[in-house]
Amino acid sequence: MNYLQGAIDIHVHSSPSIFPRSVDDFELAQQAKKAGMRAIVIKAHEESTVSRAKLVSKIIKGIEVYGSLVLNEYVGGLNPYAVDMAVQQGAKVIWMPTGSAKHHLDYYGGKSDYKEQKSTIRLLPQKGITILSEDGNLLPVIYDILDLIKDSESVLATGHLSPLETKILVKEAVTRGLDKVLVAHPDLKINKMDLSLQVELVKMGAFVEKSMLTLMPRWKSVEPVELVGGIRRIGIDKCILQTDFGQVNHPTPTEGYNQFIQILLENGLTQREIEQMACYNPAQLIGLS
């Protein structure tokens, strides 16, 4: 059964990529369109995907395809110039560092890729990016980045920052007037957060992702019943479903999304609740009517 009519995946990977991917940009869009999905946002750890999304949109009609930017070292790290260019060109999401984040590197023993998947090309050693100064305050450049995002239609997403960094960032972003703030996969073991912190971030004004990747054997960090319990505690209106798929050892992103919804239904969520988190919440976040 197809559960994806009108669904949006705001966090999905395709090739070209430094990691092996199950689909390329065109295959991803075509499969999502065939399943009746409304939109996808392509994410790449190494480059802006805004231009890629625009090219795909010229070829494949009937689905909205958007790009995003991750502030890893490959685009200059915490680089306002890269952010400014991306938001002016229509990036839907600006992600804080992932593989270049100090928290990520600490988790993986200094590696900027993952033990679960390896880059197909050489990656230079990295010191690791933190958004905090030695005294625990946000770096001045973060305020520049927040203001650029605030003045655009883009979403601020937290990437692979530590729970502490995430809390400080979300609090300041909301205080500064950003109304589109997304906490990236807080159940994933890389940056796993206590449920109480997730609730606190939502009360500040953020949305939180709930990801199929967290249920997959190699990446598993939460049980389905636990994930559903967390969703109910956080609130259906503040959770956004996504796959974070594209890895070659998983189903394709569209297949994975359909399986994700089936799992959630089997564990007690209703079709209406699924529609809220898969269709309406992400549409609100990325500015689709």
N, C-alpha and C positions, 0 to 999 in steps of 0.2 A: 504493500500500500504506500502511496506517495503522500507524505505529510507536508510537503514543502511549498505548497501554493501560497505565494505572497511573502515567503520567508526572506530574510536578509542575513547574510553572513558578513559581519564587519571585521573578521579576523581570519584570513585564509591565505595560504601560500601556494605559489605556482612558479614554474620556471619561465624565464631564466632565473637562476638562483645559485648561490654558492653551495647550497645543499641539494642533494638529489630530490626531485619532486615527481609526484605521480601524474601531474598534468601540467601543460603549459597554460599561459594566460588565455589563449583562444579556446582550448579544450575546457578549461574551467568555466568560462563564460557560457559556452555552448551547452555544457551539461547542466549548469544552473538554470539557463533559459528553458531547456527541455523539461526540467522538473517543475517549472512554473514559479521559480524564485523571482523576487522583485529586484534585488540588488546584491552586489558583492563589493567588498573593499579588499583589494589585494595588498598584502604586506610582504615586504622583503627586508631582511636584516641589513642589507648592504647598500641599498640605493632607494631613491624615491621611485615610486611606481606610478606617479601621476601621468607621465607621458605614455607609459605602457597602457594604462587604462584608457586614455583618450584614443589611442590607436585601435584598441580592441573595440571600443564603442563605435568607431566608424565602420567596422566590418560586421559586428554582431549586433543586430537590433532586437528590441523587445526585452531587454534587461539593462538595468543601470549598472555600470562598471566604474568604480572609483579607485583612486590611488591614495597612498599614504606615505609617510616618511618616518623612519626610525633614526633617532639621533645617536647612532653608533659612530665609531672613529672613521668609518669609511665615507661619511659625509661631513667630517670635521667635528664630530662629537656634539657638544652643546653649542651649536652654531646658529646664531640668529639669522644669518644670511641664507642659510639653507631653509630655515623655517619660513622666512619671508617669501622666498621664491615659491616654496611648495604651497603655502596658503593662497597666494595670489593666483596660482595655476589650478586651484580647486581641490587640494588635498582634503580628504574628509577626516583623517586622523593624523595627529602628530604624536608619535610615541617617544617617550623617554628611552634611554639606552636599554638594549637587550643584551646581546653578546658582549658588548663593550662595558657593561655596567660592572662596577667593582663587586657588587653583590653576586652577580652571575659568575664572575671570575673566581671569587672566593668559593662559591658552591662547587664549581667544577675544577678546583685545584689549579687555577691560573689559566685554564683553557677558555678561549673565546667561542669555541663550538660546544658540542654536547657529547656526553658519553653515549646518549641514545641515537645520535646521528652525527656524522662527521662531514666536514666540508670537503668538497671535491678539489679545492685549490688550497695552496699554502696561505695561512693567515699569519701576519706579523704579530709578534708578542705585543701585548697591551698591558698598560699599568692599571687600567680600570677607572671608569668614570663614576664619580659620586656627585650628587647635586648639592652636597653640604660642605661648608668650610670646616676647618679644624675646630672651630668653636660651636659647631652644630647648627649654624644658620644656613639658610639658602644662599648659594652663590649669587652675586649680582646679575650674572648673565641669565639666570633662571627668570628673573623679573622681566627682562627684555623679551624672553621667549613667551612668557605668559601673556604679556601685553599684545604681542603679535597674534597669538591665538585668539585672545579675547576680541580683537578687532576684526576677526575673520568668521567664516562659517565652519571652521574646523573644530575637532574634538581634541582635548588634551587627554592622552592615555599614559599610564604609569610605567609600562615596560617591565623590565626585570629589576626594578629598584627594590631595596630592602623594605620590609614593613614599616620601619621607622621613617625612612625617606619618603615612602608613599604617604604616610599620615601627615607629615610636615608639608609635603607638596600639595596634597588635596586641600588641606586647611587654608593655605595661602592662596591657592587658585580661586577657591570659592570666595574668600575675603576680598580678593582683587576683582571679583565680578564675573569670573568665568562660570557659565551655566551649563557647559558641556564637558564633564569630567568623567573619565572612565577608568576604573581600576582593573588592570589586566589580570586575567586568570588567577585570582587570589587563592584558589584551591590547588594550583599546580605546585609541585614540591620545590621548584626553583625559588619561588617567593611566597610560599604557603603562609597564609595568615589565619590567626584565630578567627572564629566566626564572630566573636564579640567585636573585633576590630573591623570586620567587614560591615557589621551593623552600624558601628560608629561612623565609618566613612560615608555610608548611605545617608545617615542623619545629617552629615555635613552638606550633602547635596550631590554626591557622586552616584553613578551607575556602577554595577559590578558585572563582570563577565562570568558566565558559567559555561565551561568548555568540555566538549567531547574528548579532547586530548587527555584530560585528567582521569578518564576511565579506561584508557588503553593500557594493555599489559606492561609495555616497556616504560611508560610514563606515569603509571597509576599512582594516584595520591589521595583518592577519595572513593568510597563505595557509592553506588547509585542512590541507595536509601539515605545515606548521609548527605549527598548532594541535594536531594529533594527536600530534606529537612532544613538544610541551610537556606534554600530558596524561600521556603515558607517563612522562616524567621526573618530574613532580610526584607521580604516583600516582593510580590510578583511584579509590581510596577517599577522596581528598580533593578531588576536582573535582565541581562541580555544574553541570549544563547548564541554561541559561536562554536566553530569546530577547531580552529587552529590547525586544520589538517593541510595536507599537501605532502606529507612524508611518504616515501615510496613503499614502506612496509605496512601502510594502512589502506583502507578503502579510499577511493577518490573522495574529495571533500563533499560532493553532493550526496554520494552514497552514505558517507559518514554522518552527515547532518540528519538524513532520514532515519538512520539507525539510532542516533542520539535522541530524537524525538520519541521514537518507539520505546526506548528504555525509560525515558521520563514518564511516559504514559503508563507503562507497566508498573512503575513505582509510585503511582498515586496522583500525578498531576493530571489536570483536565485539558481537553482540547482548547477550551477558552484561555486557560492559563498559558498554554504553549503559544497560542497565537499572540498573546500579549508580549511575551518575551522574545519570540522569533520574528514577529512582524511589526507590531506597533511601537515597542520601546526602541528598537534600533532605528526605525524610521524617524521617531522624534529626535533621537540623539544626532543623527547625521543630516537632519533638516529636510526630510522628504515629507510632503504633505500627506 
